[in-house]
Amino acid sequence: MSASLTAHSLSYAWPDGTVVFDGLDISFGPGRTGLVGVNGSGKSTLIKLLAGELTPADGTVRAAGEIGHLPQHVTLDTALRVDEALGIAGRRAALHAIEAGDVAEEHFETLGDDWDVEERALATLGELGLGHIGLDRTVGEVSGGESVLLRLAALLLRRPDVLLLDEPTNNLDLYARRRLYQAVASWPGVLVVVSHDRELLDLVDQIADLRSGEVTWYGGNFSAYEEALAVEQEAAERMVRVAEADLRKQRRELADAQVKLARRKRYGQKMWDAKREPKIVMGARKRAAQESAGKHRIMHQERLAEARERLDEAVEAVRDDDEIRVELPYTAVPPGRQVLTLENLETACHARVPGVLELRGPERIALVGRNGSGKTTLLRTVAGELAPSAGAVTAHVPLRFLPQRLDVLDDALSVAENVARFAPGATPNRIRARLARFLFRGARADQKAGTLSGGERFRAALAALMLAEPAPQLLLLDEPTNNLDMASVRQLASALDSYEGALIVAGHDLPFLESIGITRWLLMEGGVLTETTPEAFADQA
């Protein structure tokens, strides 16, 4: 029997009572499915329900075959050896014992038929670009991106029938992403992937669009989905125009009918007053006229109500997905002004910036390099969170740092309270007005930071950053597109494009970096920071 994954009548609500799913039916068969939807639509929640990590309030999840799950936030015990993280430590130890001459029965039982376990593990690591790690190192010695690939390697070694991936390209460098693409493209079973990575989503066979607790299916990859969606939206907008025209027509006809009825009523009253006909005849005519007028009025009112209903349905079919509305403070930096100076800097991870590196005016720097090369450590050193091992960092303007892990937020505080920490002089009304532009309206602003989804957490952290006092003239952003849906990535790019301060952005998303007007590209490689170009970096990856 071929592998499959099915959910029937699935219902689930978030801790605050918000209903996410109410009787959802969904089924995945062999092939690759891209699960898309705006931030907060419940994609990660659905993946966790399918993986059995969350229990639905109602409904069932059934899988034909074993399920493997790569969560959005990979956490591995840093003390684990690589072979332990891969789940092969016991079989590997048994193999080594047998090879050393220990023929105890327990070793053969542990190993089973998996005599090539070590070779398979090393081959899998090599396919994902982790061949240099080896099996005896500890997880604490690998970077965040490498730990994601390590978790994926463990899943590939298990060979599950169903593979669930939640934002797998987060924190991966360009080289690692391409390794992941190869693994996805060659996956033989059921694969469901949540991602905002266009290149990854163009490898899938179908798209499941999650919206308002329901799923709409589209055949083909993400590019085909976008084309189909554009056709749908054009038709939906056309129906809105037709429905609006019909509504105007029905309003006019109702108004005209009311005028005619008023005229008839005045004429009937005039005839009654003149008593030109017998009273019984005039009374019958009056009753007939009232009955006819009532039916006429009801008919036009029903037509108007139907026209309104058609317009509501047409408007509902047109997507107006909320996107973050980033209104950056006025932070213009004159072209010649000195913003940042790094002098013979050496960071705690021994990455070096030789000589003097200066950032002047509203320059935009892209900081690129492999996972583990030291980009995050350099940003944290510039931000003042880490002391340099040697050399000096001098910031000449106010700066703010948005870290990759978004740990600037206190999970126990609400979104509004977190923002107030950064802007103690701002009034509650001003904070809430600004938060509304980041889609935290009303009770959403009172939601605890610890309950936010990845995209919501990013918006809250960015709001805190932008409302900080004094307003930042240098922004340091570490992988800012992680956990954002594509609409929000576009909106962030538009906002940063209009920002008049200086930028240093560490990232692997070349289309995003190119969209925000990067003026200089700096490559961290081999522990040294050097100038590069996007073409040279892409070719090297």
NORRA-V102515 format. One record per backbone hydrogen bond with DSSP energy under -1.0 kcal/mol. NH is the residue of the N-H (numbers start at 0). CO is the residue of the C=O. Records with the same first field share a line. If there is no record, write none. Layout:
# NORRA-V102515
NH=CO / CO
This chain:
# NORRA-V102515
4=27
5=61
6=25
7=59
9=23
10=57
11=20
13=17
16=13
19=11
20=11
23=9
25=6
27=4
30=188
32=190
33=205
34=192
35=207
40=37
45=41
46=42
47=43
48=44
49=45
50=46
52=47
53=47
56=10
57=10
59=7
61=5
63=3
64=62
67=161
69=163
79=76
81=136
82=134
84=80
85=81
87=82
91=87
92=88
93=89
94=90
95=91
96=92
97=93
98=94
99=95
100=97
101=96
106=103
107=103
108=104
109=105
110=106
111=107
113=110
114=112
116=113
119=115
120=116
121=117
122=118
123=119
124=120
125=121
126=122
127=123
128=125
129=124
132=129
138=79
139=77
140=137
141=138
146=142
147=143
148=144
149=145
150=146
151=147
152=148
153=149
154=150
155=151
156=152
157=153
158=154
161=65
162=189
163=67
164=191
165=69
166=193
169=166
171=168
176=172
177=173
178=174
179=175
180=176
181=177
182=178
183=179
184=180
185=181
186=183
189=160
190=30
191=162
192=32
193=164
200=196
201=197
202=199
203=200
204=31
205=31
206=217
207=33
208=215
209=35
210=213
213=210
215=208
217=206
219=204
221=200
224=220
225=221
226=222
227=223
228=224
229=225
230=226
231=227
232=228
233=229
234=230
235=231
236=232
237=233
238=234
239=235
240=236
241=237
242=238
243=239
244=240
245=241
246=242
247=243
248=244
249=245
250=246
251=247
252=248
253=249
254=250
255=251
256=252
257=253
258=254
259=255
260=256
261=257
262=258
263=259
264=260
265=261
266=262
267=263
268=264
269=265
270=266
271=267
272=268
273=269
274=270
281=277
282=278
283=279
284=280
285=281
286=282
287=283
288=284
289=285
290=286
291=287
292=288
293=289
294=290
295=291
296=292
297=293
298=294
299=295
300=296
301=297
302=298
303=299
304=300
305=301
306=302
307=303
308=304
309=305
310=306
311=307
312=308
313=309
314=310
315=311
316=312
324=436
332=499
336=333
338=358
339=358
340=393
341=356
342=391
343=354
344=352
345=389
346=350
349=346
351=526
352=344
356=341
358=339
360=336
362=360
364=502
365=519
366=504
367=521
372=369
377=373
378=374
379=375
380=376
381=377
382=378
384=379
385=379
388=345
389=345
391=342
393=340
395=338
399=473
401=475
412=409
414=446
415=444
417=413
418=414
419=415
420=416
422=418
425=422
430=426
431=427
432=428
433=429
434=430
435=431
437=434
438=435
439=434
443=440
444=441
445=442
446=443
448=412
449=410
450=447
451=448
456=452
457=453
458=454
459=455
460=456
461=457
462=458
463=459
464=460
465=461
466=462
468=421
472=397
473=397
474=501
475=399
476=503
477=401
478=505
481=478
483=480
488=484
489=485
490=486
491=487
492=488
493=489
494=490
495=491
496=492
497=493
501=472
502=362
503=474
504=364
505=476
506=366
509=507
512=508
513=509
514=510
518=363
519=363
521=365
522=529
523=367
524=527
527=524
528=351
529=522
531=520
536=532
537=533
538=534
539=535
540=536
